[in-house]
């Protein structure tokens, strides 16, 4: 049966080749995309959340325009051909075999249990490749975005995700005047205490406490650096190379159709900083209660070690969303990549004038012909040869 199915596939493929004009064939070869199979995510987390993870990975890969991503319906059928559940501990060999049934160039699989997402990405184009893996602790709903982006970045040709769609700073006389006179919206901006700030690491959340000595490994504290109160975090190697560490401010109200500017100082002996300003609208949560929902995110350009010096960073932002009003902001001081200590101080966010850009919904587009064909094919009965005995 297995031989018959693949013999038919081969004959059909050859017939298609003979029917295509040579000029068209050469053109299509130039734009040929790698074929990717993202398997349903296993684990003990709820099925809806696991499906969201797999869908987000497929969607982000499709948007790179580098890959032909096999649809979720086909992947669910393919996963059912495997003996047992596919999860992070599933070895590469059966994944290579399953991937070959759909002529995939790359496969991804893993699991989500509790808050820990673990994924593997394997390139099937060579027989001796080993999987790359990602572990990410998802402690808040918005961190799903970061987790799936880290998985996508493991695929060849995908650049590190950035959110810089705005000019870093549009400095002019009016913005300087407004910066000088407008109030700082960030509470406890100079870290006299740890109030109004929350450290986030894995499943833990706490207000940083004052300490007379530098922070220990994976600690966040209020510390005196040369007589000045600062926020200090110490990242272990595992922390830096996996979830990283962040401290987030209390939300503060903003005005619509307004440009804002963030300015802060930091000192790092190794870790890379990648702060974010997050925007929220007030809406109903799953329980029907009013709650903040993240609808905007602005990444401050990443910065590295400072050789023992304090460095000032300035960045503009235009908080807006195509459908929802951005009513509140929070500052997230995030560090990752290399182990070591980062100190933060003088965090300011002020209004500095009119927006310099207007948000547009570039994600809504007409489905491609190939996408429609894949969707139609997904409704047909499975023809995958079984791997079960």
C-alpha positions, 0 to 999 in steps of 0.5 A, a space after each residue: 500500500 505504501 509503495 502504491 501511494 508513493 508510486 502514484 505520487 511520483 507519476 503525478 509529479 512527473 506528469 506535472 513536470 512534463 506539462 509545465 513549459 520550460 520558461 515557467 519551470 525556470 521561473 518557479 525554481 527561482 522562488 521555490 520555498 523550503 517546506 516546513 512541518 510544525 507538529 501539534 504541540 504536546 504537553 500538559 497545558 490546555 489544548 487551546 493554548 497549545 494550538 495557539 502556540 503551533 498556529 502562531 509559529 506557522 503564521 510567523 513563518 508564513 509571514 517571512 515569505 521564506 517558507 511553504 508552511 504545511 497547514 495545521 489540519 494536515 499536521 494533525 493528521 500526520 501526527 496521528 500516524 505516530 505511535 504515541 504522543 509527540 512531545 519534546 522528548 520524541 527523538 529525531 528519527 521518527 520526526 524525520 520519517 514523518 516529515 518525509 511523508 509531506 516532503 518537508 525540509 524542516 520540522 518543528 515539534 515540542 511541548 508546553 507544560 505548566 508555563 514552560 514551552 520546549 521546542 525543537 527545530 530540525 533541518 532534514 536536508 542533511 542526514 546528520 543534522 541535530 535539532 536546535 531547541 528553545 526553552 521559554 517560560 511563558 508567565 503572562 499571555 503576552 509572552 507567547 509572542 516572544 516565545 514563538 518568535 524565538 522558535 521561528 528565529 531557529 529557522 534558516 534565514 529568519 532574522 532576529 525579530 525587531 519591532 523598530 517600525 518607528 524612527 528612534 528619536 525625532 528631535 526638534 525644538 518643540 519636542 525638547 521644550 515639551 520634554 523640559 516642561 511635561 511631567 514624568 509619567 513613570 512612578 518611582 523612576 529613581 528607585 528609592 524603593 521597589 514599589 510600583 515595579 515588579 520583577 518577573 522571572 520564570 513563574 515568580 513575580 515580586 517587588 525588588 527589596 533594598 539590599 546593601 550588597 550587589 544582587 546574587 544570581 537571578 536576583 533583582 534588588 534596589 542597590 546603592 551604586 556610588 551612593 545612588 539608588 539603582 535597580 540591579 539584576 544579576 542574570 545566571 547563564 541559564 537565565 540569560 540564555 533562556 527566558 531572560 529577566 525583566 522588571 515592569 512598571 506600574 501602568 500609567 495613563 496616556 493621551 490619544 494621538 500623542 507621541 511619547 519619549 522614553 529616556 533611562 540610564 543603564 550600566 551592564 557588564 555583559 548582558 544585552 538589554 532590550 527594554 519595551 514600552 507596552 501599551 494597553 486598552 481596557 477590555 473584558 477578560 475571559 471572566 467578563 471583568 474589566 482588565 488591561 489588554 496589551 495591544 501595543 509594544 515598542 522595542 527600544 533598540 537593543 544595547 550591550 555591555 557598557 565597560 563600567 560606564 553609565 549610558 543614557 538611552 532615548 527612544 520615541 514611541 507612537 502608541 496606537 493600534 488599528 482597532 483599539 485605543 491605547 490608554 495605558 503604558 508600562 515600561 518593561 526593563 528586559 535583559 538577556 543573552 549573556 550572564 552578568 549584572 545590569 543596573 537601571 536608573 532615571 526612567 522617564 516617559 513624557 509626552 513630546 508632541 504629535 505622532 510621527 506615524 499612523 498605524 496600518 493593518 498590514 496583516 490583513 491580506 487576500 489569501 494566496 492561491 497556494 494557501 487556498 489550495 492547501 486549505 482545500 487539500 486539508 479537507 481530503 482524506 489522509 493518504 499518509 502511510 501509517 508508522 504504527 506496526 
